[in-house]
Amino acid sequence: MTNNKIALVTGGSRGLGRDMAINLAVKGLDVVLTYHSNEEAAKEVIKEIEGKGQKGVALQLDVTDLSSYDSFISSLIGSLEENFDTDKIDYLINNGGFIYYIPYGEATRDQFDDLLNVHFKGPFFLTQLLLGNMNDNGGLVNISTGLARFTTPGFATYAAMKGAMETLTKYQAKELGQRGIRSNIVAPGPIETDVMGGAVRDNKEMNQHLASQTALGRVGLPDDIGSVVAFLCTDDAKWINGERIEISGGSNL
């Protein structure tokens, strides 16, 4: 049986999830990551994890398809037994997701359901289903957004789902605390990734505007986030529970 702790990162093939997975390996954790469609990108992340001296496994998962969760968990257990000689993980990072820019008055039911499934309903039930395959004294890391604290028109639907996750995180911390399982949520500010077609990264005017609203004078990068998530999955963070930690460089203070 592996002596290392094992973390599962949804959406770990790109963007923030990729950096989380690599930073977890830096901290000495083995990593199982999920990818939606880009298996090659996932394999590249696994190579980086192995380059840090840790084991890595990539599994396909569409977080929005809740009907696939039972088969995913069967695949996960089989992979854990084959690669790690265990059927349990220690940490779950509910990272997978996407963003729509939708003015409130124009949001459709389909867009609402898409964001509901990926940002709240999915993490709610995936976590619930995995509880039997989580070791005691591990942890959950959920992902919110600075947009749940301040308002930017066009993100009401997305931010509302993240607000729900912030409330759920507190309840998880309370109800799972008897097993020593901690639950925390991190809230990135604007980040240079390929989200929304890379708008923050590639639109110079938007980038400069968001930087001007940030106390540290720039927008975030993926490696600003991954190291904090990895820290929360170590014994150094053993007394942090039920907390919302914003990682935004001081956005909209």
C-alpha positions, -999 to +999 in steps of 0.1 A: +000+000+000+012+035-008+026+055+020+017+087+003-015+106+006-036+107-026-055+137-039-082+136-066-084+168-087-113+173-111-105+192-142-068+186-137-056+187-173-054+224-178-056+258-162-059+261-124-064+223-120-032+215-138-012+238-115-030+223-085-021+188-095+016+197-100+018+216-067+002+186-049+030+164-063+056+190-051+041+186-016+046+148-018+011+137-027+002+112-054-025+126-077-055+113-096-068+139-120-098+140-143-101+154-177-131+161-198-119+154-234-082+163-238-064+130-229-031+142-243-030+173-221-038+150-191-010+127-200+014+157-201+004+166-165+009+130-154+045+132-168+051+164-148+037+147-116+060+117-122+089+142-128+083+154-092+088+118-080+051+111-074+025+087-090-002+102-112-032+087-129-057+104-154-093+094-157-120+108-180-150+125-163-177+149-175-186+166-142-219+179-157-231+143-164-242+131-130-255+098-145-218+089-152-207+092-116-213+056-105-192+043-134-166+069-128-163+058-091-160+022-102-132+032-126-115+053-098-116+024-073-101+000-099-074+025-107-066+031-071-063-006-064-042-012-095-018+018-090-018+025-053-030-008-036-058+010-019-095+019-026-094+053-009-083+088-014-073+114+012-082+147-005-108+158-031-104+191-050-136+200-068-120+222-094-136+212-128-157+239-144-163+267-169-178+302-170-205+318-191-207+356-193-245+361-192-263+394-182-289+384-156-318+394-178-306+372-206-298+339-188-316+309-202-327+279-182-302+257-202-273+280-193-285+281-156-286+242-156-252+240-172-236+262-145-257+245-117-245+211-127-208+219-130-204+243-101-229+231-075-249+200-082-219+181-095-195+188-066-224+183-041-231+147-053-196+137-064-183+145-030-212+127-013-207+096-034-169+096-027-173+099+011-171+061+015-138+061-004-122+089+016-098+082+045-105+099+078-083+129+086-082+140+049-099+170+034-120+187+007-110+218-012-138+235-031-135+264-055-154+297-053-146+331-069-140+367-059-173+373-077-192+358-048-179+387-026-181+416-051-203+421-081-194+423-118-224+424-141-227+393-164-217+368-137-248+366-115-256+329-125-220+317-120-214+336-088-247+324-073-236+288-077-203+296-061-221+313-032-240+280-027-207+261-026-194+285+001-224+277+022-220+239+015-184+241+025-193+252+060-218+224+064-193+198+051-168+211+077-193+207+105-208+174+095-175+157+084-154+170+112-162+140+134-142+120+108-113+145+109-122+156+073-116+193+068-135+213+042-123+246+029-130+268-002-106+290-021-118+320-041-095+331-070-098+365-084-092+372-122-067+347-136-048+343-168-062+310-181-081+298-212-114+303-194-139+323-215-117+320-245-087+333-226-103+367-222-084+378-191-051+365-205-054+377-241-075+409-239-049+436-230-075+462-220-094+438-198-062+426-182-050+461-175-084+471-161-086+441-137-050+447-127-059+483-118-085+470-094-061+447-076-039+459-047-009+440-060-012+456-094-017+426-117-041+398-124-035+363-111-016+334-127-024+297-123+006+292-100-008+318-076-036+294-068-022+258-070+003+262-042-025+274-018-047+245-027-017+221-022-010+237+012-046+230+023-039+193+016-010+190+040-007+187+078+005+223+079-031+233+073-045+207+098-063+234+119-079+253+090-115+242+085-147+257+072-128+287+058-132+308+026-097+318+015-097+344-012-066+343-035-069+375-055-040+398-047-065+422-030-091+425-058-118+451-053-108+460-017 
